[in-house]
Amino acid sequence: MTSLPETPAADAAPGPSAAACAVAELRALAAGLGESLRYSAVRRFDDGLLRVATAVEVLGRQVDALRVATAAEVADRSRPELGTGRLSAKRGGRTPGELLERVTLVSGPTANRRMRLGRQLRTGRSLAGEPLPPTFPATAIALATGASTRPMRSCPL
């Protein structure tokens, strides 16, 4: 399993940050997932196994939504107009996709697909600063609520 990267010193602030708390919760969740299949009741009973399989899929959809959302946020914080303040530039990446590839250990095409999908599912701003709806609002809602198993057939997570 890939371990989550530590917070860089540049992001360090007094006390626990919201990101540090989220990372701690995700680490605890990841550590506990293996225990679910160790219970003998799951191994012996078909119904129990099928309930676990369903719960795993629900969790997977939630994780997929988080993958897309975090990739879109990395892309947004790495916009070219931010110059040297781009997240990717500050962390030594030429592009946001390259940065995601390095820190998450996914392939470049996977990182790019997630960023592209995430951009289409985020709200935007007009030149006048007015909020704009996502390109695919129904898909954004379905992915955020875990109701969608495949947000876009041409864009696998």
C-alpha positions in Angstrom: 0.0 0.0 0.0 1.2 3.5 -0.8 1.7 5.6 2.3 0.3 9.1 2.3 2.9 11.9 1.9 3.8 13.9 4.9 2.9 17.6 5.0 5.7 19.8 3.7 7.2 22.3 6.1 5.9 25.1 3.9 2.4 24.1 4.8 3.1 23.7 8.5 1.0 25.8 10.9 0.6 25.8 14.6 -1.9 23.1 15.7 -3.5 20.4 13.5 -4.7 21.6 10.2 -7.9 20.4 8.5 -5.7 18.6 6.0 -3.7 16.9 8.7 -6.9 15.7 10.4 -8.2 14.4 7.0 -5.0 12.6 6.3 -5.0 11.0 9.8 -8.6 9.9 9.3 -7.8 8.4 5.9 -4.8 6.6 7.3 -6.9 5.1 10.1 -9.6 4.0 7.6 -6.9 2.4 5.3 -5.4 0.6 8.3 -8.8 -0.8 9.3 -10.0 -2.0 5.9 -8.0 -5.2 6.0 -9.8 -6.3 9.2 -13.2 -6.4 7.4 -12.3 -9.6 5.5 -10.5 -11.3 8.4 -13.8 -12.1 10.2 -14.7 -15.8 9.9 -18.4 -14.9 9.6 -17.8 -13.2 6.3 -15.9 -16.2 5.0 -18.5 -18.7 6.0 -21.8 -17.0 5.1 -22.7 -16.0 1.5 -25.1 -13.2 2.6 -22.5 -11.7 4.8 -19.9 -11.8 2.0 -22.4 -10.1 -0.4 -23.2 -7.4 2.2 -19.4 -6.7 2.5 -19.0 -6.6 -1.3 -21.8 -4.1 -1.5 -20.3 -1.9 1.2 -16.9 -2.1 -0.5 -18.4 -0.8 -3.7 -20.1 2.1 -1.9 -16.8 3.0 -0.3 -15.1 2.7 -3.7 -17.5 5.2 -5.3 -16.9 7.6 -2.5 -13.1 7.2 -2.9 -13.5 7.7 -6.7 -15.3 11.0 -6.0 -12.5 12.1 -3.7 -9.9 11.2 -6.3 -11.6 13.3 -8.9 -12.2 16.2 -6.5 -8.6 16.3 -5.2 -7.2 16.0 -8.8 -9.4 18.9 -9.9 -8.2 21.0 -6.9 -4.5 20.3 -7.7 -5.2 21.3 -11.3 -7.0 24.5 -10.2 -4.1 25.4 -7.8 -1.7 24.8 -10.6 -3.3 27.1 -13.2 -0.7 28.7 -15.5 -1.8 32.3 -14.6 -0.5 31.7 -11.0 3.0 31.7 -12.4 5.6 30.6 -9.8 2.8 30.4 -7.2 1.3 27.3 -9.0 1.1 24.3 -6.7 2.9 22.1 -9.3 5.7 24.7 -9.6 6.1 25.0 -5.8 6.3 21.2 -5.5 8.8 20.6 -8.4 6.4 19.4 -11.0 6.3 20.8 -14.6 2.5 20.1 -14.8 -0.3 19.3 -12.3 -0.5 15.8 -13.9 3.1 15.2 -13.3 2.8 16.3 -9.7 -0.2 14.0 -9.2 1.6 11.1 -10.9 4.6 11.5 -8.5 2.7 11.9 -5.2 -0.1 9.4 -5.8 1.8 6.9 -7.9 -0.9 6.7 -10.6 -0.1 6.8 -14.3 0.0 10.1 -16.1 -3.0 9.3 -18.2 -5.0 8.4 -15.1 -4.0 11.7 -13.4 -5.0 13.6 -16.5 -8.3 11.9 -16.8 -9.2 12.6 -13.2 -8.2 16.3 -13.6 -10.2 16.6 -16.8 -13.3 15.0 -15.3 -12.9 17.1 -12.1 -12.8 20.3 -14.1 -16.1 19.4 -15.8 -17.7 18.6 -12.5 -16.6 21.8 -10.6 -18.5 25.0 -10.4 -16.6 27.8 -12.1 -16.6 31.6 -12.3 -17.4 33.9 -15.2 -15.1 36.7 -16.2 -17.4 38.9 -14.1 -17.0 36.7 -11.1 -20.4 35.1 -11.3 -20.7 31.4 -10.3 -21.1 29.0 -13.3 -22.6 25.6 -13.0 -20.5 22.5 -13.7 -20.4 21.3 -17.3 -22.2 18.1 -16.2 -24.2 19.1 -13.1 -26.2 15.8 -12.8 -23.0 13.8 -13.1 -21.4 16.0 -10.4 -24.3 15.3 -8.0 -24.3 11.6 -8.8 -20.5 11.3 -8.2 -20.6 13.4 -5.0 -23.4 11.3 -3.5 -22.0 7.9 -4.6 -24.9 7.3 -6.9 -22.8 6.9 -10.0 -20.6 3.9 -10.6 -19.1 5.3 -13.9 -19.3 9.1 -14.2 -18.2 9.0 -17.9 -17.6 5.8 -19.9 -14.8 7.6 -21.8 -13.1 8.8 -18.6 -12.5 5.8 -16.3 -11.2 6.7 -12.9 
